[in-house]
């Protein structure tokens, strides 16, 4: 039979409450008593009943991480980091994929799903909902938003400065002497806030360099996948005056673009320089390796988890919008060696 608190208390000659205080890390236990109880716990191989303890505390120690797409490497890498941060604090993360479906996203934030009752709180990256949807949520459980879709509505939020990051990527290409800089990833969809912000940063860089903005060099894509990047690059290279540089709104688009450039006999970066966004692992092993904007994913995960758990512990201070750091990582698609530039400080 499983060893109980009562068994440990009897063997150590203390009360059940004292054993509970030791197990839960409460400070009001004399050092010699704590040592004796811990010795008995080890000898009897006592293991706390996590379910019972969660029920007593009114918590499940489960966090929901709700993302639009799990087959996108950026979200896969971010998920791993969130899981690590939560595990270090005694929490388990359950992941759900919405595919950007408004119904599913609304169900998650409204607490309408059967699983939502299990979670203590949610880290949520929406792409279909707006601020009005968040204001109507009935759940009292804390939520931390990721991404740029919904801002300024009085909810804790962790994001990066997409305008500044896209501007830095474009400025890097201009700094190489490139003057026909294309962009791949613009989207004609009001819910795709990330694409809009990255286009804004791209346009700002060109304007500040005194260069005209050629609408034909801004390629729209339906998704941020490799095939979309490849198709956009096909269109660009079919022009009589192809670009000499391309800023892609994520690394998957850039990998597709690199493939097409190679197939058409363009040398990267000699003939056409390429910059991506996200710093996914694939870009470190592509040929050539990919220059990219690297959001501080570890920082995003840490701040999101810490903020959520702080709310669970009763923090009722005003909601925080935290802007995480990013770096421009220079690799072979624009440079001859790997190094980092232009680190930006995150700001709460």
N, C-alpha and C positions, 0 to 999 in steps of 0.2 A: 504493500500500500504506500501511497505517496506520503512523504513526511510533511507534517503540518506545522503551522506556527505554534500550536499548543505543544507539539513534541519538542520543538527547539526550546521553547520557554521552560519546559520541565527539565530538560537536560542541562540548561544553563543556569537554572535556579533563579529565573527572573519572570516578570509578568509578560503576558502576551503583548501588551501595549509596548513594552520595552523592545521586544523583538521586532515589532512592526516599525518602531521608530528607527531601529538600526537598518532594517531592510529598505526603508524609504529615504534614508540619508538624512533624517532629522537630527539637528545638532544637540538637542537636550538629552544626551546620554553620556555618562561619565566614560572617559577613555578606557579605563580598565574593564568596565562593564561591556562596552562596545567590542573590545578585543575578545572577551570571553564568548560573547554571543556569536561573533564572526567565526571563532574557532569551532563552535558547535555546528554552525551552519555548514562549514566545510566538511566536518566529520560525518554529518548526517546526509550530506549532499542535498540540502534543502533548496528547492527551487520555487520562488514565489509564483502564485497563480496570477498570471498577467490579466486574464479575463476578469477575475474577481476584483483585482485592484483597479482596473479601468472602470468597472461599474461603481465602485466606491468613490472614485474620483470624478465620476460623471464624464469621463472621456474614453474614447476608443483608441486614442493614439494613432489614428489613421488620418492621413492628409490626402485629399484629392488633387491630382495634377491634371488639368483639363487642357488639352492641346488640339489644334486643328488637324495636324498631320504627323503621324509617327514615322512615316517613311522618308521624311525630310531629315537629313543628317543633323542639321542644326538643332532640331527639337529632340532628336535621339540623344545627342551629346548633352543638351541641357537637362533632359530627364535624368540621365545618370548622375549628374552633379546635384540635382535636387534630392535624389534618393540618398546620396552620400551625406548631404547636409542634414537631412531629416533623421537618418539612421544614427548619426553622431549625437542626436538629441533625444533618442529613444522613440522616434516615430517611424511608421511605415507609410510609404507612398503608394497609392493606387492610381493608375493612369487611365484616363479615358480619352478617346479620340472622337472629335465631333464632325470632322470633314467639313467644317465651316457651315454646317446645317443649322439655320436659325432655330429650328424647333429643338434640336438637341442642346444647343447652347443655352437656350432659354430654360429648358428643363433642369439643366445643371445649376443655374444660378437661382432659380425659383424654389429649389428643393423639392421638385416634383417627382424625381426619380426615386425608385425604391432604394438604390444604393446611397443616395444622399444622406439618409438618416444615419449611416455608419460613420460619416466623416466628421471630424472636429472642425475642419476648415478647408478652404479651397484656394489653390493657386491656379489662375485661369488666364488663358491667352485667347481672347475672343477675336473673331474676324467678321462676324455677321451681325452682331448686336451693336446697339448704340447706347448713349448715355441714358435715354429714357427707359430702356429695358432694365438697366442696373438700378435706377431709382425706384422701379416697381417691385424689386425683389423683396420677398416676404421673409426669407430666411434670416435669422438673427446670428447665424454662424459667420465668423470672419472670412473675408475674401481678400486676396491680393491679386491685382491685375498685372499681366505682362504685356509688353508690346505697346503699340501706338493707337490702336483702334478707338479706345475710349479714354479721354483725359479730362481732368478738371471737374470731376463729379463728386468729389468727397469720398473717394475710396483709395486705400493704399495701392501704390502703383510703382512698378519697377520697369524702367525702359532705358533705351539709349537715345542719344541725339542723332537721329537718322539724317537730318539736314547737314549737321556738321560733319558726320562721317562720310556722306556722299560727296560733300564739298572737298574734303581732304583727299578722297580717292581721285576726283577729277583734277584737283590742283596738282597732284603728283604726276599725272599724265601730261598736264600742260607744262610742268616743270622739266619734263624730258624733251621739250621742244615740239611736242605733238600739237597740231592745230585743227585737225579734223577728228574730234573726239566724239564717238558715238555712245549712246546709252542703250542698254538692253534690259527690259523689265518693267517699263511703264505700263500701267493698266488703267483702262477706261472703266473704272468701277469705283463708286464712291465708298465702298466698304474696304477697299484695298489701300488703307492709309499708309502702310509702309512704302508702297510704290510711289505714292504721291509725294511723300517727304523726300525720298531719294531723288526723284526727278527735280524737286525744288533745290536740293543741294547741288546737283549737277548743273542746273541752269545758273545758279548763283556764281559758281566758280567760273563759268564761261563769261558771264556778264562782267565780273570783276577783272577778268583778264582782257576785257575789251574786245571779245570775240562775238560774232553774231551767233544766234541760236538757230540752227538749221532743223526744222521739224522732221525732215526726212532722216536725220541721224538719231532720232529718238524712237526706238523700236518697241512697240507694245507686244506683250506676251500674255497668253491666257493664264499660264501658271509659271512658277519659278523652277521648272524642271529642265533637265539636260536637253531634251528634245526641243523645248521652246528656245533655249539658247542657240542650239544648232540651226533651227529654222530662221531665227532672226539674223544670225551671222551669214547664212546663205543669201538673204536679201541684201545685206550690206555689201557683201563682196561682189554681188552681181551688178552693182552700180558702176557707172563709168569712172566715178571718182570715189573709190572706197575710202573708209576712214583709216587713219594711221594709229588709232588707239580706240579701245572700247572699255567702258565702265559697265560691268554687269551687276545687277542688283542682288545676286547671290552667287555663291560658288558653283552651284549646279548649272546655272545659266552659263557661267564662264567656262566650265568644263566642256559643255556642248559647243560653245563658240571656239574653243581651242581646237577641238577635233576638226571642225569644218575649215578653220584656217590652215591646218596641216594638210587636209585633203586637197585644198586649192593651191598648195605650194607657197603659202605665205609663211615667212619666218617670224617667229615670236621670240623676242620683242623687236627684232630688226625692222621688219615691215609693218608690224602692227603690235602694239603693246596692249596687254589685257590685265584688268584688275577685277577681282571678285569681291564678295562680301560674305562674312560669317566665319571664315577660317576653319572650315571643316577638315577632317583628317585627309580626305581624298586629295585636297589641293596640295598637300605636302608631298604627295607621291606621283602627281601628274607629270607629264613631260610636255613643256617645261613645268617646273613647280610654279604655283600660282600666287602672285601678289594679291593681298586681300585685306579688307578691313576685318579686324579681329575684335568683336565685342567681348568684354570680359564676362564670359559665361559663368565662371566660378563665382564672380562677384554677384551676378544676377541671381544665381541660385541661393547663395548665402543670405543676401539681403531679403529675398522673398520668404525664405523659411524663417529667418529670425523675426521678420515683421509679423508673420502669421502667428508664430508661437507667442510673441509678445502680446498680441491681441487676446490670445487664448488665456494668458495669465492675468488678464484684466486691464491692460493698458488702454485707457480711453482718451489718450491725447489726440489732437487733430490728425487726420490722415496725411500721409507723407507721399510725395511724388519723388522718387529717387532716380537720378540719371546715372547709369553705370559708365565705367570707363570704356574706351576703345583704343586700339592701336592700328596703325597702318603697317602691315608686315610685308617687307619687300622681299620678293623672291625672283625666280628666273624669268617670269613672264613680263617683267619690266626692268629687272636689274640682274647683275651677275652673281650676287650673293644674298643670303638671307639676313635681314636685320629689321629692327622695329623703329618706327618713327612716329612722332606726333602723338604721344600718349595724352589722352584727355582725361581729366579728373572727373570722377562721378560726383554729383551734387544731390543732396537730399532736397 
